[in-house]
Amino acid sequence: MTALAAALVSAGVLGAGVVLAGPVRAATATADALDRSMGGDAPAYHALEEGRVGDATTLLRGTLAADQGDGLAHQLLCRVFYAEEEADEAIRECELAVSNAKSNSEQAKNNNEQASDDELWLGRAYGMKARHAGPIAGFTLARKVQASFARAVELNPGSVAALNDLGEYDVAAPFVVGGGTDKARELAARMMPRFPEAAHHLLARIAASDGDLATAESEYRQEIAVQRSAEAWIDLAHFYQKYSRPDDALATIKIAIAADRSHGPAEVDAASILTAAHRDPALAERCLRDYLASRAKTDAAPAFKVHLQLGRLLAARGDSNGASREAEAAAELAPGFTQRGRPAQGL
């Protein structure tokens, strides 16, 4: 192993699953219920989900100027910085969110879901910083990633996002930094009764890590049989693409797109796979446009990054005017990100 950081895996490092990078609040909550639970932070949350990170930052700065103890505002600002690939700032804000929850024992007792989300996003922020860390810093960050993910699961055992991230970490990180496939198998067994689709996904990752590709494919297909969602089909397409089966990946992506009537983040994943495989750029472009036009946008696939991704596709086919329009759209949503000239990491 070169640097330990190369072996670290968190949501930010993997970037492969929609759930890992996606919103961590309960998907079954109605929009009205979600707004009520967020109170004054709801407008900033919606701005973040829609990719308007510049607006979200302004709203959250205003909230925190009036109340530094607003833990949710700190968490949302952490997510803004995470989307903008500003790891240090994301860590600072999520540490403040976690600290706020710990200092208010009554809040921590009554709102474990938010406290779990705080820890989950803190772990992801540590993982983002680990991408560029050397061996010594990487070791320290790895332990922090693992501790945050484990704490997120402890606070909210029903958080599929936290379970997924902890499982992905266990598969990819060595024992010396708290990972290991034995731990991942134990976690999958705990998940199976309540979250069989996530358990099969984790078992597929374990099998692929062990080099048992036949079992991995079987587990991905069992995930599909349980969930029958675009995300599950995309997981299988990622597997095919990674192990040099581009024809199977393309066929699976087409099934995923047909299954995704909401045109959510799975379509961005589909476009990314197609682009990496140099297959069907027209379909990739359609996926990105459908996502940007949908009401299913989330910070799992920040809209400003999707505009930049679409711009690269347009530039590749010679549409410089179209590429410029997409760059302008990205700059309007995330002026700080584009001004810093950050290369958008994989979605």
FIVEXFI-200042 format. One record per residue (C-alpha): residue in one letter; y, x, z. Coordinates in steps of 0.02 Angstrom, whole numbers, plus 50000, padded with zeros to 5 digits. Each point is the difference from the previous one (the first is absolute). Layout:
REM FIVEXFI-200042
res a, py Y, px X, pz Z
...
//
This chain:
REM FIVEXFI-200042
res m, py 50000, px 50000, pz 50000
res t, py 50173, px 50067, pz 49958
res a, py 50121, px 49908, pz 50113
res l, py 49942, px 49866, pz 50118
res a, py 50134, px 49892, pz 49926
res a, py 49899, px 49991, pz 49841
res a, py 49860, px 49917, pz 50097
res l, py 50110, px 49878, pz 50091
res v, py 49990, px 49823, pz 49943
res s, py 50105, px 49855, pz 50051
res a, py 50064, px 49850, pz 49904
res g, py 50141, px 50104, pz 49932
res v, py 49886, px 50139, pz 49943
res l, py 49866, px 49893, pz 49919
res g, py 50107, px 49875, pz 49910
res a, py 49845, px 49918, pz 49930
res g, py 49986, px 49832, pz 50083
res v, py 50122, px 49858, pz 50001
res v, py 49959, px 49957, pz 50179
res l, py 50038, px 50174, pz 50061
res a, py 50178, px 50000, pz 49942
res g, py 50032, px 49816, pz 50011
res p, py 50085, px 49888, pz 50124
res v, py 49908, px 49995, pz 50166
res r, py 50051, px 49830, pz 50065
res a, py 49878, px 49857, pz 49991
res a, py 49984, px 49941, pz 49821
res t, py 49961, px 49822, pz 50055
res a, py 50170, px 49974, pz 50082
res t, py 50116, px 49884, pz 49909
res a, py 50167, px 50065, pz 49940
res d, py 50091, px 49889, pz 50126
res a, py 49891, px 50059, pz 50144
res l, py 50024, px 50181, pz 49948
res d, py 50188, px 49978, pz 49993
res r, py 50000, px 49921, pz 50173
res s, py 49896, px 50141, pz 50073
res m, py 50119, px 50130, pz 49926
res g, py 50160, px 49911, pz 50049
res g, py 50154, px 50096, pz 49945
res d, py 49895, px 50135, pz 49917
res a, py 49929, px 49880, pz 49870
res p, py 50134, px 50033, pz 49865
res a, py 49968, px 50187, pz 50011
res y, py 49812, px 49971, pz 49991
res h, py 50019, px 49896, pz 49842
res a, py 50114, px 50131, pz 49923
res l, py 49868, px 50133, pz 50036
res e, py 49861, px 49894, pz 49925
res e, py 50103, px 49971, pz 49843
res g, py 50035, px 50186, pz 49981
res r, py 50185, px 49987, pz 50043
res v, py 49991, px 50146, pz 50119
res g, py 50185, px 50036, pz 49988
res d, py 50039, px 49824, pz 50061
res a, py 49865, px 50010, pz 50133
res t, py 50073, px 50163, pz 50067
res t, py 50174, px 49924, pz 50014
res l, py 49934, px 49847, pz 50091
res l, py 49893, px 50101, pz 50120
res r, py 50138, px 50125, pz 50039
res g, py 50111, px 49853, pz 50047
res t, py 49866, px 49924, pz 50111
res l, py 49967, px 50165, pz 50090
res a, py 50186, px 50034, pz 50024
res a, py 50004, px 49840, pz 50102
res d, py 49831, px 50022, pz 50086
res q, py 49912, px 50168, pz 50003
res g, py 49856, px 49918, pz 50091
res d, py 49947, px 49893, pz 49850
res g, py 49826, px 50073, pz 49974
res l, py 49964, px 49898, pz 49844
res a, py 50159, px 50063, pz 49918
res h, py 49944, px 50179, pz 50036
res q, py 49829, px 49963, pz 49925
res l, py 50075, px 49923, pz 49843
res l, py 50119, px 50148, pz 49980
res c, py 49849, px 50114, pz 50017
res r, py 49919, px 49905, pz 49857
res v, py 50158, px 50017, pz 49895
res f, py 49997, px 50189, pz 50024
res y, py 49813, px 50002, pz 49966
res a, py 50028, px 49912, pz 49834
res e, py 50136, px 50128, pz 49960
res e, py 49882, px 50144, pz 50045
res e, py 50112, px 50061, pz 50141
res a, py 49864, px 50048, pz 50124
res d, py 50107, px 50071, pz 50141
res e, py 50115, px 49850, pz 50003
res a, py 49852, px 49881, pz 49993
res i, py 49917, px 50089, pz 50147
res r, py 50160, px 49994, pz 50102
res e, py 50021, px 49812, pz 49976
res c, py 49818, px 49958, pz 50033
res e, py 49999, px 50109, pz 50156
res l, py 50150, px 49900, pz 50060
res a, py 49907, px 49838, pz 49962
res v, py 49847, px 50059, pz 50097
res s, py 50107, px 50064, pz 50144
res n, py 50091, px 49834, pz 50010
res a, py 49835, px 49906, pz 50012
res k, py 49933, px 50115, pz 50135
res s, py 50158, px 49989, pz 50103
res n, py 49990, px 49811, pz 50001
res s, py 49833, px 49964, pz 50081
res e, py 50023, px 49812, pz 49986
res q, py 50033, px 50013, pz 49814
res a, py 49851, px 50115, pz 49976
res k, py 49892, px 49875, pz 50093
res n, py 50057, px 49848, pz 49903
res n, py 50026, px 50076, pz 49828
res n, py 49855, px 50116, pz 49968
res e, py 50005, px 49959, pz 49814
res q, py 50171, px 50078, pz 49977
res a, py 49957, px 50145, pz 50115
res s, py 49844, px 50032, pz 49895
res d, py 50104, px 49995, pz 49841
res d, py 50120, px 50126, pz 50076
res e, py 49857, px 50121, pz 50033
res l, py 49924, px 49971, pz 49828
res w, py 50161, px 50041, pz 49909
res l, py 50029, px 50150, pz 50112
res g, py 49829, px 50066, pz 49951
res r, py 50040, px 49974, pz 49817
res a, py 50165, px 50092, pz 50021
res y, py 49912, px 50147, pz 50083
res g, py 49877, px 49999, pz 49854
res m, py 50141, px 50006, pz 49874
res k, py 50073, px 50154, pz 50086
res a, py 49828, px 50080, pz 50003
res r, py 49997, px 50006, pz 49810
res h, py 50113, px 50151, pz 50002
res a, py 49953, px 50077, pz 50167
res g, py 49919, px 50169, pz 50025
res p, py 49839, px 50027, pz 50100
res i, py 50076, px 50003, pz 50174
res a, py 50120, px 49856, pz 49976
res g, py 49864, px 49908, pz 49903
res f, py 49880, px 50011, pz 50146
res t, py 50128, px 49926, pz 50119
res l, py 50048, px 49863, pz 49879
res a, py 49819, px 49956, pz 49968
res r, py 49970, px 49969, pz 50185
res k, py 50157, px 49892, pz 50005
res v, py 49942, px 49898, pz 49849
res q, py 49831, px 49968, pz 50080
res a, py 50075, px 49957, pz 50170
res s, py 50123, px 49876, pz 49924
res f, py 49868, px 49913, pz 49894
res a, py 49880, px 49990, pz 50148
res r, py 50138, px 49929, pz 50110
res a, py 50044, px 49872, pz 49866
res v, py 49820, px 49938, pz 50000
res e, py 49994, px 49999, pz 50191
res l, py 50157, px 49893, pz 50009
res n, py 49943, px 49879, pz 49867
res p, py 49813, px 50006, pz 49960
res g, py 50029, px 49862, pz 49872
res s, py 50115, px 50106, pz 49891
res v, py 49904, px 50032, pz 49840
res a, py 50136, px 50119, pz 49943
res a, py 49980, px 50108, pz 50157
res l, py 49810, px 49996, pz 49987
res n, py 50009, px 50049, pz 49817
res d, py 50117, px 50146, pz 50032
res l, py 49898, px 50064, pz 50146
res g, py 49841, px 49988, pz 49896
res e, py 50078, px 50091, pz 49853
res y, py 50058, px 50137, pz 50117
res d, py 49827, px 50018, pz 50076
res v, py 49920, px 50018, pz 49828
res a, py 50118, px 50134, pz 49937
res a, py 50051, px 50099, pz 50154
res p, py 49886, px 50129, pz 50081
res f, py 49927, px 49983, pz 50175
res v, py 50120, px 50131, pz 50069
res v, py 50147, px 49882, pz 49974
res g, py 49911, px 49843, pz 50061
res g, py 49920, px 49942, pz 49838
res g, py 49821, px 49998, pz 49935
res t, py 49886, px 49884, pz 49905
res d, py 49897, px 49961, pz 50156
res k, py 50155, px 49924, pz 50078
res a, py 50035, px 49907, pz 49838
res r, py 49824, px 49926, pz 50000
res e, py 50022, px 49941, pz 50180
res l, py 50165, px 49920, pz 49953
res a, py 49923, px 49914, pz 49848
res a, py 49864, px 49926, pz 50111
res r, py 50133, px 49931, pz 50117
res m, py 50096, px 49927, pz 49853
res m, py 49853, px 49919, pz 49910
res p, py 49983, px 49837, pz 50101
res r, py 50183, px 49955, pz 49989
res f, py 50065, px 50094, pz 49847
res p, py 49852, px 50027, pz 49883
res e, py 50106, px 50036, pz 49846
res a, py 50091, px 50142, pz 50089
res a, py 49837, px 50064, pz 50073
res h, py 49917, px 50008, pz 49828
res h, py 50153, px 50091, pz 49933
res l, py 49987, px 50129, pz 50139
res l, py 49812, px 50020, pz 49972
res a, py 50036, px 50031, pz 49816
res r, py 50124, px 50137, pz 50046
res i, py 49872, px 50079, pz 50116
res a, py 49864, px 49997, pz 49867
res a, py 50116, px 50076, pz 49870
res s, py 50049, px 50135, pz 50124
res d, py 49815, px 50039, pz 50024
res g, py 49974, px 50008, pz 49811
res d, py 49894, px 49842, pz 49996
res l, py 50089, px 49916, pz 49855
res a, py 49868, px 49866, pz 49972
res t, py 50020, px 49937, pz 50178
res a, py 50188, px 50013, pz 49986
res e, py 50002, px 49890, pz 49845
res s, py 49883, px 49876, pz 50085
res e, py 50115, px 49989, pz 50152
res y, py 50153, px 49971, pz 49890
res r, py 49906, px 49859, pz 49914
res q, py 49956, px 49925, pz 50169
res e, py 50185, px 50008, pz 50044
res i, py 50035, px 49901, pz 49842
res a, py 49861, px 49874, pz 50040
res v, py 50080, px 49966, pz 50169
res q, py 50183, px 50002, pz 49952
res r, py 50008, px 49962, pz 49812
res s, py 50179, px 50060, pz 49992
res a, py 50101, px 50106, pz 49880
res e, py 50012, px 50134, pz 50135
res a, py 49810, px 50012, pz 50015
res w, py 49981, px 50019, pz 49811
res i, py 50136, px 50134, pz 50001
res d, py 49904, px 50096, pz 50134
res l, py 49851, px 50006, pz 49881
res a, py 50112, px 50050, pz 49854
res h, py 50070, px 50144, pz 50103
res f, py 49822, px 50056, pz 50033
res y, py 49955, px 49995, pz 49815
res q, py 50156, px 50095, pz 49952
res k, py 49973, px 50134, pz 50133
res y, py 49821, px 50031, pz 49945
res s, py 50036, px 50009, pz 49813
res r, py 49948, px 49826, pz 49945
res p, py 50160, px 49948, pz 49909
res d, py 49919, px 49863, pz 49895
res d, py 49933, px 49916, pz 50157
res a, py 50169, px 50024, pz 50084
res l, py 50089, px 49912, pz 49856
res a, py 49878, px 49855, pz 49999
res t, py 50016, px 49980, pz 50188
res i, py 50190, px 50006, pz 49992
res k, py 50001, px 49857, pz 49876
res i, py 49897, px 49896, pz 50122
res a, py 50119, px 50045, pz 50141
res i, py 50152, px 49949, pz 49899
res a, py 49920, px 49833, pz 49957
res a, py 49965, px 49972, pz 50185
res d, py 50178, px 50040, pz 50055
res r, py 50099, px 49841, pz 49967
res s, py 50138, px 50052, pz 50119
res h, py 50031, px 50165, pz 49907
res g, py 50005, px 50099, pz 50161
res p, py 49984, px 50187, pz 50038
res a, py 49825, px 50006, pz 49926
res e, py 50082, px 49994, pz 49829
res v, py 50098, px 50157, pz 50040
res d, py 49838, px 50086, pz 50049
res a, py 49925, px 49940, pz 49836
res a, py 50144, px 50074, pz 49901
res s, py 49983, px 50165, pz 50094
res i, py 49814, px 50012, pz 49959
res l, py 50030, px 49959, pz 49817
res t, py 50137, px 50131, pz 49987
res a, py 49894, px 50134, pz 50084
res a, py 49858, px 49960, pz 49880
res h, py 50116, px 49997, pz 49848
res r, py 49935, px 49827, pz 49960
res d, py 50088, px 49843, pz 49936
res p, py 50183, px 50041, pz 50040
res a, py 50051, px 49828, pz 49938
res l, py 49892, px 49919, pz 50135
res a, py 50071, px 50119, pz 50130
res e, py 50176, px 49953, pz 49949
res r, py 49958, px 49815, pz 50011
res c, py 49929, px 50022, pz 50175
res l, py 50159, px 50085, pz 50060
res r, py 50114, px 49870, pz 49921
res d, py 49897, px 49858, pz 50074
res y, py 50011, px 50077, pz 50172
res l, py 50189, px 50025, pz 49990
res a, py 50023, px 49820, pz 49943
res s, py 49888, px 49930, pz 50137
res r, py 50037, px 49936, pz 50174
res a, py 49856, px 50105, pz 50068
res k, py 50094, px 50164, pz 50014
res t, py 49976, px 50099, pz 50161
res d, py 50037, px 50173, pz 50065
res a, py 49818, px 50039, pz 49959
res a, py 50070, px 50034, pz 49826
res p, py 50190, px 50020, pz 50018
res a, py 50087, px 49916, pz 49854
res f, py 50117, px 50146, pz 49970
res k, py 49851, px 50116, pz 49975
res v, py 49918, px 49874, pz 49884
res h, py 50159, px 49999, pz 49894
res l, py 49988, px 50190, pz 49989
res q, py 49815, px 49989, pz 49957
res l, py 50038, px 49875, pz 49863
res g, py 50141, px 50112, pz 49938
res r, py 49878, px 50144, pz 49979
res l, py 49885, px 49890, pz 49896
res l, py 50144, px 49945, pz 49890
res a, py 50061, px 50179, pz 49978
res a, py 49824, px 50054, pz 49950
res r, py 50001, px 49876, pz 49856
res g, py 50174, px 50050, pz 49946
res d, py 50101, px 49857, pz 50074
res s, py 50139, px 50104, pz 50078
res n, py 50117, px 49851, pz 50019
res g, py 49867, px 49903, pz 50094
res a, py 49964, px 50150, pz 50110
res s, py 50185, px 50015, pz 50041
res r, py 50008, px 49816, pz 50048
res e, py 49855, px 50022, pz 50120
res a, py 50081, px 50153, pz 50078
res e, py 50160, px 49901, pz 50025
res a, py 49902, px 49858, pz 50080
res a, py 49917, px 50123, pz 50119
res a, py 50169, px 50077, pz 50044
res e, py 50072, px 49830, pz 50041
res l, py 49857, px 49963, pz 50121
res a, py 49987, px 50172, pz 50078
res p, py 50158, px 50100, pz 49968
res g, py 49958, px 50133, pz 50130
res f, py 49827, px 50033, pz 49930
res t, py 50057, px 50019, pz 49821
res q, py 50152, px 50105, pz 50047
res r, py 49887, px 50122, pz 50090
res g, py 49897, px 50012, pz 49841
res r, py 49837, px 49972, pz 50093
res p, py 49846, px 49995, pz 49888
res a, py 49914, px 49839, pz 50048
res q, py 49831, px 50044, pz 50074
res g, py 49848, px 49901, pz 49946
res l, py 50008, px 49816, pz 50040
//
